[in-house]
């Protein structure tokens, strides 16, 4: 059964990527939610701004937030 897009909650900028991510020099693609630290996809906790990526986060390859 196909997914009905009208059943999904409305998107805002935080649904795509965290607001902190938008200011990070390591962001690669905000639609695909990828960055140099997480080329396979930025974790949900960071995307939803639940974790400020100023310190280590599992799987971040030692790359942290740096303001553009």
Secondary structure as GFF3:
##gff-version 3
##sequence-region A 1 68
A	DSSP	three_ten_helix	5	7	.	.	.	ID=ss1
A	DSSP	alpha_helix	13	16	.	.	.	ID=ss2
A	DSSP	alpha_helix	19	22	.	.	.	ID=ss3
A	DSSP	beta_strand	27	29	.	.	.	ID=ss4
A	DSSP	beta_strand	34	35	.	.	.	ID=ss5
A	DSSP	alpha_helix	44	47	.	.	.	ID=ss6
###
